[in-house]
């Protein structure tokens, strides 16, 4: 069973940076395609970035050049480095498999608020 714990969110001003982390339980993390998702108030959850087990990454157009997804298979940890944050990046950020687990499981997420 895969469980995830996200952390690293917070309140920042526009232009600042945050690094999100997601610890994934289980011994198969290195084999999984993983993704960072976000859900803003009143909006549907969207995929922000994903990364293959070989390290190939894809990004939502609006975050390209600002966000970087990475993984440390030895630590079962997924990261999202977010630079030049904008108010429209405000959302709860989640990590999950890509595509998400079929059983509907999601972690508690971590809140990112970008505001002056």
For each residue, the residues with C-beta under 8 A, 3 or more apart:
1: 25 26
2: 24 25 26 28 32 97 101 105
3: 24 25 26 105 107
4: 22 23 24 25 94 95 96 107
5: 22 23 107 108
6: 9 20 21 22 93 94 95 107 108 109 110
7: 20 21 22 23 110
8: 18 19 20 21 110
9: 6 18 20 92 93 110 111 112 113
10: 18 111 112 113
11: 113 115
12: 16 17 18 85 112 113 114
13: 16 114 115 116
14: 85 86 87 114 115 116
15: 84 85
16: 12 13 85 114
17: 12 81 82 83 84 85
18: 8 9 10 12 82 85 112
19: 8 79 80 81 82
20: 6 7 8 9 36 79 80 82 93 95 110 112
21: 6 7 8 77 78 79
22: 4 5 6 7 34 36 77 78 79 80 95 107
23: 4 5 7 75 76 77
24: 2 3 4 29 32 34 76 77 78 95
25: 1 2 3 4 76
26: 1 2 3 29 76
27:
28: 2 31 32
29: 24 26 32 34 71 73 76
30: 53 73
31: 28 53
32: 2 24 28 29 53 97
33: 50 51 52 53 97 98
34: 22 24 29 50 51 71 78 95 96 97 98
35: 47 48 49 50 51 95 96 97 98 100
36: 20 22 47 48 49 50 69 78 80 93 94 95
37: 45 46 47 48 93 94 95 96 100
38: 45 46 48 89 91 92 93 94 112
39: 43 44 45 46 91 92 94 109
40: 43 88 90 91 92
41:
42:
43: 39 40 46 91
44: 39
45: 37 38 39 94
46: 37 38 39 43 60
47: 35 36 37 50 60 98
48: 35 36 37 38 59 60 63 67 80 93
49: 35 36 57 58 59 60 63 67 69 80
50: 33 34 35 36 47 57 58 69 98
51: 33 34 35 55 56 57 58 69 70 71 78
52: 33 55 56 57
53: 30 31 32 33
54:
55: 51 52 70 71
56: 51 52
57: 49 50 51 52 68 69 70
58: 49 50 51
59: 48 49 63 64 67 69
60: 46 47 48 49 63 64
61: 64
62: 88
63: 48 49 59 60 66 67 82 89
64: 59 60 61 67
65:
66: 63 82 83 84 85
67: 48 49 59 63 64 80 81 82 83
68: 57 80 81 83
69: 36 49 50 51 57 59 78 79 80 81
70: 51 55 57 78 79 81
71: 29 34 51 55 77 78 79
72: 75 76 77 79
73: 29 30 76
74:
75: 23 72
76: 23 24 25 26 29 72 73
77: 21 22 23 24 71 72
78: 21 22 24 34 36 51 69 70 71 95
79: 19 20 21 22 69 70 71 72
80: 19 20 22 36 48 49 67 68 69 93 95
81: 17 19 67 68 69 70
82: 17 18 19 20 63 66 67 85 89 112
83: 17 66 67 68
84: 15 17 66
85: 12 14 15 16 17 18 66 82 89 112 114
86: 14 89 114
87: 14 90 114 115
88: 40 62 114
89: 38 63 82 85 86 112 114
90: 40 87 112 113 114 115
91: 38 39 40 43 112
92: 9 38 39 40 109 110 111 112
93: 6 9 20 36 37 38 48 80 109 110 111 112
94: 4 6 36 37 38 39 45 106 107 109 110
95: 4 6 20 22 24 34 35 36 37 78 80 107
96: 4 34 35 37 100 101 105 106 107
97: 2 32 33 34 35 100 101
98: 33 34 35 47 50
99:
100: 35 37 96 97 104 105 106
101: 2 96 97 104 105
102:
103:
104: 100 101
105: 2 3 96 100 101
106: 94 96 100 109
107: 3 4 5 6 22 94 95 96
108: 5 6
109: 6 39 92 93 94 106
110: 6 7 8 9 20 92 93 94
111: 9 10 92 93
112: 9 10 12 18 20 38 82 85 89 90 91 92 93
113: 9 10 11 12 90
114: 12 13 14 16 85 86 87 88 89 90
115: 11 13 14 87 90
116: 13 14
